[in-house]
Amino acid sequence: MSERSVGNVTSSLSASLSVTLVTVPGLYGSEDAHWQSWLERELPGARRVEQRAWDTPNLAIWSDAVRDVIAGIDGPVVIAAHSFGCLATAHALSHAGAFHAQAAQVKGVLFVAPASPAKFRFAGAFSARRLDTLSLVVGSETDPWMPLDEARTLAQRWNSAFVNLGKAGHINTAAGFGPWPLAKHFVETLARRASPEYEEEAQRAYG
């Protein structure tokens, strides 16, 4: 999936297929004004991955929490992750092991402002591996937690599409990202592209 193709499909998440949105916040969680919280209100039935200690990032523990939520959902899932939540999500999916069948339920991942693995080295060893699902990384030129070039490199290693949002800080509440329709569009696009109907439409359109 390329940067260009991400914006070419518009759809409704509920209309495209029965998908559950799962949000994965980063360090300290996402407050009510955060775009993840707004997105949950926009898409009924959304689930949030909760951590026992939001101020203590631990790659193994946090990724286990991602797996636990996905394992409790019947049907396809699209994930919207932020900051360290991106690393926890990628780790959960790329080290699936016995969780492989449940991981296959994940039809798309939106990674927003991923945190730098180097800055979170104390939280556990992270290795960026190719993901077996559609995914999109949204990076920022002024993100204090991740230089843009490193975010782009992560996207390449994950086999994700990449979007440069410009001077957008950490793409959080402090940077002005409360209600964020573009995030909803990205989630709906990932869900739509994962549906059988999309493949049929593509075949009709392009032969």
Summary of the structure (lengths in Angstrom):
residues: 207
radius of gyration: 15.8
end to end distance: 18.5
largest distance: 51.5
contacts: 701
relative contact order: 0.19
helix: 43%
strand: 14%
